[in-house]
Amino acid sequence: TSPVPDQMVRAAAAVDSGAGVLFVVKNYTGDVLNFDMAAELAEDEGIQVAKVLVNDDVAVTDSLYTAGRRGTGATLFVEKIAGAAAQEGRPLEQVESLARRVNDSSRSFGFALSAVTTPAKGTPTFDLPAGELELGIGIHGEPGRERRPMMTSGEIAEAAVDAVLTDLAPRNPVLVLVNGMGATPLLELYGFNAEVQRILRGRGVAVARTLVGNYVTSLDMAGASVTLCEIDEELLGLWDAPVSTPGLRWGM
């Protein structure tokens, strides 16, 4: 579930340096409502707040949890690039604008090979029989586009890349994120990435950078997602900027 507004306000106050705070919000109803309330409370305390909504998932237009597209893997691109801009000391308005550009230039599609088990429920949140997979799954285990008999890695990659490119149609190089849902081994993710790269080459899509790993996960769900972000020199420079966090570390 979403953090509550009071938690968000405390976090905003902790990181505010006087230049304002950017809320990066995945498009889920509870998150949107709570972050909107938190922004109002933070501004009452004198903290300037901007907000960007991440809604990159092309699998479904609306779901049980959202009004509009869900926020998924593009969250990582938004956070890294906006964070690099903030690290440079750019004003909040510029950081917000960059974050929106990244979101608008990103599309994602995911799939599940098993269900997620949330701690509160203690059992799988949906039934996915052996030998089947769910295409277009959300990061919380939300339903996808369709359920199919098990496919090869190459067939799954074709379906995912097709869905993304149908919506994005990039003319410039892209960032690629092959993201595990939490329980897919890295070996399998890298094998899946090889299929994604093969398909992108075949479609004439230039790849500037690739990231493979478990970043925007669904606890113990087996599966993965593909995110593409069309970039220019400015966005690529901010992506390449040094970073040292538990999740990302390069250039330091």
Summary of the structure (lengths in Angstrom):
residues: 252
radius of gyration: 18.1
end to end distance: 34.2
largest distance: 54.6
contacts: 855
relative contact order: 0.15
helix: 38%
strand: 24%
